[in-house]
Amino acid sequence: MTNFTETKALTFDLFGTILDLGGSLTPFIGESLDVHAAADVSADEFWAQWRYRQRIEQYQDTIMMLGHSGYLETVRRALHYTLKRNSIEASVDTVKAFMQGWQQLSSFPEVLAALSRLQSQYRLVVLSNGDPAFLDYLVEERVTWDFDAVISVTSVGAFKPHPAVYRAAAGQLGLEVNECLMVSANSFDIMGARACGYKGAFVNRYRLPYEDTAYQPDVTVSDFTGLAEALL
């Protein structure tokens, strides 16, 4: 069993790890799809396509060394693609209607109780692909938790899992990489952090397989309740 005694900070992914994207967004997607009665796609399937395409948009920016074009910009571009894929006109009003849900994201129900337990032993930090202003809004208005720091990858100009993200975050916190532990429901995020010397906690909320890689998580849990139990 991994020893976490040297761990001083937990760096949390926000989107899909703390914030329940699917649970928050699919009602908005369903309402928007109802307007387009001819759309032959469910809200769940539309969301799966949208999320998958957003990750491609992020990876393309990083691979092509285009910098960080903005989290919500990749969301918008992915939406435009997904609308066209489902034969829905990507008009200004339609895009606006689908995007509104991103302002109403909610945390998974067990998150705050777990953070209350973990704060006694660790510095709690958000390390996210989101834009700074959007992160501030989400942390203050939607998560409603006073983190020790909120770090946006815009400071290094690349999306996770670029190695510069994790190294810069550790430096910003005044820590060595081995004193940080990445908490994420996205396996690529854990893999990227582990490759840089972090420890990793894979919150496997979606019961997905992990990559065939040497950079395995130090602990795998199903939610934040299990995370607190594993780390305390």
N, C-alpha and C positions, 0 to 999 in steps of 0.2 A: 504493500500500500504506500502511495506517495506521501512524503512528509512535507507539510506546508508551513513549517515553522519559519522558513526564511521569507515567505511571501508577506509583503507589506501592503500591496495595493491590488485590488480587483478592478480590472478594466472591463466595463460592460458594453457589449453591443446593444444598441437601442432597438433597431427595427427588426421585429420578429423574435427578439429575445426578451426584452422588457415590455415592448409594445406589441399587442396582439393585432398584427396587420390584417390577417384574414378575417378574424372575428369583427374587427372594426369596419373594414372596408366593404365586405360583401353585401351588407344591407344597402349601402349607397350605390354599389354597382347594380344590385337588383332593381332598385328604383329607377336608375338611369336606363337600364336595359328595357324596362317596362315601357318607356317612352318610345323605344324602337321595337315595336311589336314584331317586326319581321326578323329580328335578330335571333338566329337559331343557336344560342349558346346560353348555358346557365351562368349564374353569377359566380359560382365556384370555379367553373372552367375558365371563365373570362379572367378571373383573378389569377389563376395559375399561369395562364399565358402572359398576362401583364407582368407579373413578378419575374418570370423567367426571362422575358425580354429586357426588363430593366437591368438585370445582372449582365446581360450581354452588352448593353449600352455602357455600363461601367467598365467592363473588361476591355471593350474596344478603346475607350478613352485612354486607359492605362497602357495597353499594348502599343497603341499608336503614339504614346507620349504626348497626348493632347492636354494633359493636366486634369484638374478637377473642374468639370464643366458645370457642376452644381447638382446636388442630389435630386431636387425637385425637377430640374431640367431633364435628368435621365428618366425620371418618372413620367414626365410629359412626353418625351420622345417615344418611350416604350408604349404609352397609352395610344399615341397616334398610330403606331405600328399595329397594335392589337385591335383597334377599331377597324382599320382597313382590312386586317386579316379576317374579320367577321362581317365584312361588307357593310360597315356602319360609317357614314360620312363623318370625318373628323373635323367638324365645324368648330368655330371658336366657342359657341355656346355648349356644344356637346362635350368638348374637352373640359370646359369649366365645370360642368355638372359632375363629371366623373372625378375631377380633382378635388372637389370640395371635401370629400371624406378624409383626406389627409390632414385636415385641420381638426378632426374629431377622433384621433387615435386614442385608444385606451390601453392601460396596462393589463397584463394577465393578473388574475385576482389574487394570487399568492405573493406577488412581488414585494409589496411594501412591508409585509410582515417579515419576510426573509431579510430584506435590507436592514430592518430594525435590529435583527439579531446579528447580522454580519458587521455592522458598524462598530461594534464593541472591540473588534480585533483587527479590522482592515480599513485602509482608506478606500472609499468607494468612488469610482471614476467612470464617467461615460466616455467611451472611445468609439466614435461613430463616423460613418460616411456622410452624415448630414451636414447641411450648411449651418454656420454658427447661429444666425438669427433664428432659424427654424428649430435648431436644437434647444436654444434657450426657451423658446415658446413651449415646446413639448415637455421639457423637464419641469418648467415652472407651472404650466397650466394643465398638462395632461397626466404626467407622472406624479407631480407634486411631491418631489423629494429633493432635499438639499444635498446634492452630491459634493464631494470634496473638490472635484474639478469636472469640467465638461470640455472635452477635447474633440475638435473637428479635424478630419483628415485634410481639410483645406489648407492647414498650416504647412503641409508638405506637398500639396498639389497632386495627390494621387489617391485613388480609392483603395481600400483594403481588398486583397491581402498584400499590397505592396509592402516590402520589408521596411521601407523608410517610415511608414506609419507607426509601427510598433516601436522602433528604435527611438523615434522622435518623442513619442509619448512617454517612454521611460525617462528620457532626458529631461523633458518638461516637468516631470514629477520629482526629479532629483534622485532617481533610483537606477539600479542596474536592471538589465532585462530579466535576470533570474529572480528578481524581487517582485516581479509583476505576474499576475495570472489573468489570462484572457477568458472571459465568460461569454459564450456565444451559442446561439442555436444554429449558427451557420458553420458547417464543418470546414469550409474554406478559410474562415476567419481563425479557427483554432489552428489549422495547419500552418497558416501564415505566421501566427504568433509563436507557435512552437518552433518553427524554423529559425526564428530570431532569438530564441533563448527563453521565451516566456514559458511558464506553465500554462496549461489549458484545461478549462472545464467546459465540456460539451453538454449543453442543455438540449437534449434530443427531444424537443417538444413534438416533433412531427414524425418520430419513429422512422428515421431515415438511416440508411447505411453510411458508414464513414469511409473516406477514401482509403485506397490501398497505398499507404505511404508510411515512411519511417516516423513521421511527425504525428503520433497518436496523442489523443487527450490523456491527461493525467487522471481525470475522473470523468465519468459520464453519468448524468442524472436526467430525470424526466421533467423536472420543474425546479423552481427556486426553493421550494421546501426541501427537496432532496439536496440542493446545492448547499444550503445552510447546514444541514446535517453532516454533509461530507467534509466541510471546511472548518467546522467548529469542534 
